Amino acid sequence: MVTRYEEDLKKSIVEMVKAGRRSDELSKEYGPSADSIRNWVKGAKSVELEDGTEVTSKEFKQLQRENQRLKEELEILKAAA
């Protein structure tokens, strides 16, 4: 069974890791595996874009998927015209 954790809990744990707490001790305290916590931290790293905005790697991946979907839709519309 896959356990889903609330975004608020994920953000809190990520902040605790950034403040210096270890993922294995947070795992014992809050329940998610240390690997999950490391993945949350990795996904929360931000990237600054050329226009100065910052996005997390998770948001960036979502934008890439949306961009690909829109390109596919555009190709379908071009083919139908």
SVG drawing of the C-alpha trace seen along z (x, -y; Angstrom):
<svg xmlns="http://www.w3.org/2000/svg" viewBox="-9 -38 32 40">
<polyline fill="none" stroke="black" stroke-width="0.4" points="0.0,0.0 1.3,-3.5 1.0,-6.1 0.3,-9.7 1.5,-12.5 0.0,-16.0 1.9,-18.7 2.1,-20.7 3.9,-17.8 6.3,-17.4 7.1,-21.1 7.7,-21.1 10.0,-18.1 11.9,-19.6 12.4,-22.8 13.6,-20.8 16.2,-19.1 17.3,-22.4 17.7,-23.6 20.1,-20.7 18.0,-17.8 18.8,-14.4 16.3,-12.5 16.7,-9.3 15.8,-10.9 12.8,-12.7 11.8,-9.4 11.5,-7.8 9.7,-10.8 7.1,-11.4 6.8,-8.1 7.9,-8.6 11.0,-6.7 14.4,-8.5 14.5,-7.9 11.1,-9.6 12.3,-12.6 15.5,-12.8 13.3,-12.8 11.1,-15.6 14.2,-17.7 15.5,-17.0 12.2,-18.0 12.0,-21.2 15.3,-22.6 14.6,-25.7 16.0,-26.8 16.2,-30.4 15.0,-31.0 16.4,-33.6 13.5,-36.0 14.4,-35.9 11.5,-33.6 12.3,-30.6 10.6,-27.2 11.2,-23.9 12.4,-20.9 8.9,-19.4 7.2,-22.4 9.7,-22.5 8.9,-18.8 5.2,-19.7 5.8,-22.6 7.8,-20.3 4.9,-17.8 2.4,-20.6 4.5,-22.0 4.8,-18.6 1.0,-18.1 0.4,-21.5 2.8,-20.8 1.0,-17.6 -2.4,-19.4 -1.0,-22.0 0.2,-19.3 -3.2,-17.7 -4.8,-21.0 -2.4,-21.7 -3.1,-18.3 -6.8,-18.9 -6.6,-22.2"/>
</svg>
